[in-house]
């Protein structure tokens, strides 16, 4: 998981996590994902054709092929949304940074990088958790935050098999962020009303 390859300017503009990579890396990713997506339909399709030719169990072959196509569709969607950034309305940039830092400390996660532009978080991993290789990236865009969670495998390959787990971590972080933002807004409003009453 390489921390210094995220292009925050392009990421904000495109709404996707953009990385500074060699031209060969996207080609390799494309080939790997193509193999992953095509694996299930290819072999189930071969079995289906074999059943057609040799009068095998066509019903089973059809069911397996349909399941393979569904898995193919889910994996394709997962791959296409791996780098998508979810935009959440916050308050002020500095306050957003402090709020994220507080939430991460409460959750017991570790911060790998935290500056004016970006925060990179790593959830804790143990033998009983599925958080190995997971990385949460938060980019600060004026009053908003843009968030993405990605699971990396060997050689920094982004895994399309952890879509639901990644979304669960994002939801956990965003729930905490929204609660703290609302409570901060309530405190701000009550302080403003109190100041106005004192002036009157």
PEKA-V390239 format. One record per residue. RES is the residue in one small letter. SS is DSSP state (a for helix, b for strand, c for the rest). Layout:
res=RES ss=SS
res=RES ss=SS
This chain:
res=x ss=c
res=x ss=c
res=x ss=a
res=x ss=a
res=x ss=a
res=x ss=b
res=x ss=c
res=x ss=a
res=x ss=a
res=x ss=a
res=x ss=a
res=x ss=a
res=x ss=a
res=x ss=a
res=x ss=c
res=x ss=b
res=x ss=c
res=x ss=c
res=x ss=b
res=x ss=c
res=x ss=c
res=x ss=c
res=x ss=a
res=x ss=a
res=x ss=a
res=x ss=a
res=x ss=a
res=x ss=a
res=x ss=a
res=x ss=a
res=x ss=a
res=x ss=a
res=x ss=a
res=x ss=a
res=x ss=a
res=x ss=a
res=x ss=a
res=x ss=a
res=x ss=a
res=x ss=a
res=x ss=a
res=x ss=a
res=x ss=a
res=x ss=a
res=x ss=a
res=x ss=a
res=x ss=a
res=x ss=a
res=x ss=a
res=x ss=a
res=x ss=a
res=x ss=a
res=x ss=a
res=x ss=a
res=x ss=c
res=x ss=c
res=x ss=c
res=x ss=a
res=x ss=a
res=x ss=a
res=x ss=a
res=x ss=a
res=x ss=a
res=x ss=a
res=x ss=a
res=x ss=a
res=x ss=a
res=x ss=a
res=x ss=a
res=x ss=a
res=x ss=a
res=x ss=a
res=x ss=a
res=x ss=a
res=x ss=a
res=x ss=a
res=x ss=a
res=x ss=a
res=x ss=a
res=x ss=a
res=x ss=c
res=x ss=c
res=x ss=c
res=x ss=b
res=x ss=c
res=x ss=b
res=x ss=b
res=x ss=b
res=x ss=b
res=x ss=c
res=x ss=c
res=x ss=c
res=x ss=a
res=x ss=a
res=x ss=a
res=x ss=a
res=x ss=a
res=x ss=a
res=x ss=a
res=x ss=a
res=x ss=a
res=x ss=a
res=x ss=a
res=x ss=a
res=x ss=a
res=x ss=a
res=x ss=a
res=x ss=c
res=x ss=c
res=x ss=b
res=x ss=b
res=x ss=b
res=x ss=b
res=x ss=b
res=x ss=c
res=x ss=c
res=x ss=c
res=x ss=b
res=x ss=b
res=x ss=b
res=x ss=b
res=x ss=b
res=x ss=c
res=x ss=c
res=x ss=c
res=x ss=c
res=x ss=c
res=x ss=c
res=x ss=c
res=x ss=c
res=x ss=c
res=x ss=c
res=x ss=c
res=x ss=b
res=x ss=b
res=x ss=b
res=x ss=b
res=x ss=b
res=x ss=b
res=x ss=b
res=x ss=b
res=x ss=c
res=x ss=c
res=x ss=b
res=x ss=b
res=x ss=b
res=x ss=b
res=x ss=b
res=x ss=b
res=x ss=b
res=x ss=b
res=x ss=b
res=x ss=c
res=x ss=a
res=x ss=a
res=x ss=a
res=x ss=c
res=x ss=b
res=x ss=c
res=x ss=a
res=x ss=a
res=x ss=a
res=x ss=a
res=x ss=a
res=x ss=a
res=x ss=a
res=x ss=a
res=x ss=a
res=x ss=a
res=x ss=a
res=x ss=a
res=x ss=a
res=x ss=a
res=x ss=a
res=x ss=a
res=x ss=a
res=x ss=a
res=x ss=a
res=x ss=a
res=x ss=a
res=x ss=a
res=x ss=a
res=x ss=a
res=x ss=a
res=x ss=a
res=x ss=a
res=x ss=a
res=x ss=a
res=x ss=a
res=x ss=a
res=x ss=a
res=x ss=a
res=x ss=a
res=x ss=a
res=x ss=a
res=x ss=a
res=x ss=a
res=x ss=a
res=x ss=a
res=x ss=c
